[in-house]
């Protein structure tokens, strides 16, 4: 009897080991970062730790792509990946890196703002670990991650998160949400260090305009909108008007003064930059969605959201065509391009001139893959 129990135990142990081995392959694969190709406009690539040494060697350190024009001017920062399950920001940032050239001024792009968040997916949500985009030469893959910093890299969560430096009390899991950890803190948690690194870069490079890209469920109010610090309100007012004349609607929202940790609030309060956040709708985030797979992420179609829209439960129209990734990315790049163009129009002595930005009409005609470079 003892021998039989021993054999059963060994078999169970072997089977468990096999399952662990298979799971570990997926686990470690999540730490692989998708390739981003340096386009013709990229002049330098540095690490965020160059602006705050406390990030060096940590899971929060990330690449900063710098595109410098031949003539001086204003500067712009664009973040993707503040929240890794909001993929339009990552893909839009990748398109900027791989296509844009700068004639006047400088463009800074951080595709993976919360790099740690890309190393895991949210438990119980059934999220894919990545998705692919078809191109004329093959496929490009992209990572899909979690809203917050990986608990393996920052643990444990406190019973209550106290934002620095405001002292505002927030729910415990917001301690790993990068968009509740601005302007950051030297020597703080990993997420606070990332926030501090970004703020330090904005100050060190004297960045004129800073843009944080996000997505939200179709049932949430803040979608197809820009949340703007009061010092950037005049600029974005003109941007919204200019886009309206192009039949492109972007709602303007004032950054709440009493909600702290947000990029569009803290960058504007603690640096001289004009702080802007852009939001697009993403069905793969919503509570009404069906199966959450790579197809939903890329195609953006969902029968349950179609039904919800008919019941007027969504904040944007949602029919059988859905909100595909190409359309969401196009909204981000078009808004970014118009912000640069309008800023230059208002400040001709300090221009910010971006060229070859793939905007919405281009992307809807040719597709995302047309603007993704082959990986060497």
N, C-alpha and C positions, 0 to 999 in steps of 0.2 A: 504493500500500500504506500509505504514511504517512497519507494523507488518510482511508482507510478506518479505520485504527487510531484516528485522532483522533475520527472520528464515533462509533465504538464507545465510546471513552472518555467522550465528552460524554454519550452516552445513559446509560452506567452512572452517571456523576456526577449526571445529572438524576434517574434512578430512585432513587439513594441519597438525594438531597435530598428527594424526595417521601416516602420512608420515614421520614426523620428528622423531617420536618414533621408527619407523622401521629403518630409516636411522641411528639413534643414536646407535642402536645395532651393526650395521656394523662398525660405526665410533669407538666405544669403543673397539670392538673386535680387531681392528688393533693395539691396544696398548698391547695386550697379546703376550708375547714372547714364541716362541716354546721351548719345553723342550730339553735340552742337557744333556745327561747322563755322569757322571764322569766315565771315563774308568779306567782300572787297573793302568795306568801310572800317573794319576793325583794325585799330592801330595798336592796342594793348589789351592784354588780359591779366588781371591781378586778382588776388584773393581779398576777401573782405577783411581778413586779419591784418592787411597792410594798414588799415585805418584804426584797428583796435587789436593789439597783440594778444589780448586775452582770449581771442577766438582761435588762435593758431593751434592746430592739431586736434581740434574738437569737431564733433559732428555738425556744428553750426557754421563752420567756415564754408564759404561758397565763392564761386567765380563771379567776377565783375568784368563785363565786356565794355571797353571804352572805344568810342568812335569819335575821332577828332577831325574837325574841319580844317581846311587850308587857311581860313581867315578867322579871326577871333569873334566871339559873340557870347550869347547866353548859353546855359547848360541845362540839360534835362536828365532826370533819373526816372527810369521805368522799372518797376518791380513786377515779376511774375512769381507765382508759387508762394505767396504769403500763406495761402491755404491750398495745399496740394490737391485736394479733390475738386478744385475749381480750374479746369484745364485750359480755358481760353487764355488766361494770363501767361502760362508757360509757353503755349504755342505762339501767341502774339509776340512775346519776348524773343522767341527763337527766330521768327520771321524778321524782326528788326535786326538781330545780329547777322543774319545770313543774307540780307538784301540791301539794307539802308546804307547810303553814304551821306556824310555830313559836309555841307559846303561852308557853313558858318556856325561856329559854336562847337559844343561837345554833347555827345549822348552817352549816358551810362546805363547799362542794362544788366539787371540781376535776374536771370531766369528762375533760379531756385532760391527765393528769399529765405524760406525755412527749409534748408536742405535736410535736416533731421526728419521733418514731416514726410519726406518721400521714402523713408526707409521702413514704413509700416502702413497698414490700412486699418480703418476703424473696426474694432471687434463688433460682430453682430450685424454689420451693415451689408455684407455680401458684395463689397466693392471689388472690382478687378484690380490687379496689381499694375496694369498698364493698358495701353491701346495703341493701335497702329493707324497710320495715314498712308494711303496709296499715293505713289508718285509715278512719274513717267519712266523711272528707272528701277522701281522696286517698292519697298515699304520702309517707312521710318517709324520707329517705335518710341513711345513716350511713357514715362512713369506716372502712375496714379497713386496718390498717397493719402495721408490723414490730415485732418484740419489742424492738429496740434503737433508739437514736438514729441518725438518718440519717448515714452516713459523709460525706456532702457537708457536714454541719454540724460534724462532729467527726472529724478524720483527722490522722495515721494511727493505727491501733491499735498499742499497744506489743507487744513480744514477750511480755511478762508484765504483767498488771494487778496493781498493788499498792494494796490498799484503804486509804483514808485514813479515820480515823486509826489503825486497828488494825495496819496493816502486813501484813495477811494477803495471801498470794499467790493469785490467781485466774487463770483462763484469759483470754487476751488480749481476746476479744470481750465479756467481762463489763464491760469499761470503758465500754461504751455501754448497759448494762442498768441502768435506773434503780433496780431492786430489788436492785442490788449496789453502789449508790452513795450510800446513806444513811450518816451524817447529812449528807453532802456536804462541799464545800470551797469557800470563797470564793476566787475567782481560779483555780480548777481547770479541768478540762475542762467542756464544756457540760453533760454529764450530772451531774457533781459540783456544778455551779452550781444545777441544778434541785433536786437533793437538798438543797443548802444553803438554797435559797429556801423549800422546804417546812418544813424544820426551823426556820428563822427565823420563819416564820409561826406554827408551833405554839407557839414560845416567846413571840412578841410578843402573840398573842391568848390565851395561857394556855389552850390547848385541852385539855379534860378527857379526851376519848376520840377516838382517831384510827383510822380503818378504811381499809385498803388492799384493794381488790377484785381478785381474780384468777380465772383458769380454768386447767385442766390437762387433759391427755389422759385418756380413761377408763381407760387402763391404769396410770396413775400412782397411788401410794398416797395422796398428799395431795389428795383431792377430797372435796367435801361436808364440809369440815372448816374449823376455825378454828385458825390458828397464833397463839399468844398469848404475849406477854411475861409473865414471872412476876408482875409487879405487877398485871396485868389478869386473872390466873387466877381469883381469887375471883369477880369480876364475870361472867366467861364461864362459870364452873361453874354459876352460877345461871341464866344465859341458856340453856345447853344443857338443863338440867332443865326450865325453863319451856317451851322449844320441844318437848321430848319429850312433855309433857302435851298438846301440840297435834298429836301424831303427826307431828312434824317433827324429823328426826334430823340432828344436826350433831355431827361428831366433834371432840373437843377435843385439840389437839396443843400441846405446850410448845415455845416458840421455842428452837432450839438456841443455847447460849451461845457456842459456838466457831465459828459460821458468821457472818461479818460482812457488812455491807452491806445486809442485809434490813431492810425497814421495821419489822417487828414486833420486831426486835432493837435496832436503832440508835435509833429513836424512844424506846423504853423506857429505853435506857441514857443517852441524851444530853438528854432533855427530861423533863418531869414528866407527860406524857400517858400514858394507858393504851393501849397499842399492840396492834392486832388485825389479822390478815389473814384474809380469807374466800376460799375456793376452791370453784368449781363445775366439773362435768365439761364438756368441750367437744370434740366429735369432730373439728372442723376443725383441731385442733392435733395430733392423734395420728398416730403412725407407721403405724397399721393402716388408716387411712382410705382411701377411694376418691377420686373426683374432688373437688377442693376448690373449690367454687363458692359463690355467695351462698345457694343453696338449702340446702347443708349447714350454713352458718353459722346460718341462721334456723330451718330445720326440724329440724336435729340428728339426722337419720336416716341410717344408713349400713349397707349389707348386710354389709360386712366386719366391722364391730363387732358386729353381731348374731351372726355366726359365731364371732367371738372370745369373746363372752360365753358361748356354748354350750360352748366349750372351757375356760371359767373363766380367761380371760386378761384380764379387765377387773376393776377394783376396785369398780365399781358395776353394778347390773343394766342391761342394754342389750338391749331388744327392738325390734320393728318401730316402736314409737312414738318411740324414740330419746330424746334430751335436747334438746328444742326451746328456742330462745332465751327464749321466754316463761316457761318453767319455771325456767331458770337465773337470769333476772332476778328472778323471784319469790322464789327462795331468797335472793338478795342483799338485796332490800328487806325481806323478812320478818325476816332476821337483824338488819339495821340497826335496824329498828323495835323489835325485842325488846331489843336492847342498850340503846337509849334508855329504854325502859319499865322494864327491870330496874334500870338505874342509878338512875332516879328512885325506884323502890321501895326501894332500898338507901340512898339519900341524899335523903330528902324535903326537907331544908333547902337543897338545891342541885339543883333539878329540871331535867330536860331533857325537855320535852314536845313531841313531834312529832305533828302531825295530818294526816290525809288521805294517809298513806303507802299507795300501792298495793301490797298484800301478795299472797302467792302465790295464795290462794283467789280474790281479786278478779281477778287477772290471768288465771288459768286460765278463769274464767267469762266475762270481758268482752274479753280479749285486750289485747296491748300497745298497739295502735292507739287504743283507747278512752281511754288516759291520755296520749296525745301531743297537744299543742295545735297548732292550725293555725298555719302560718308566715305572718306578716303579708306 
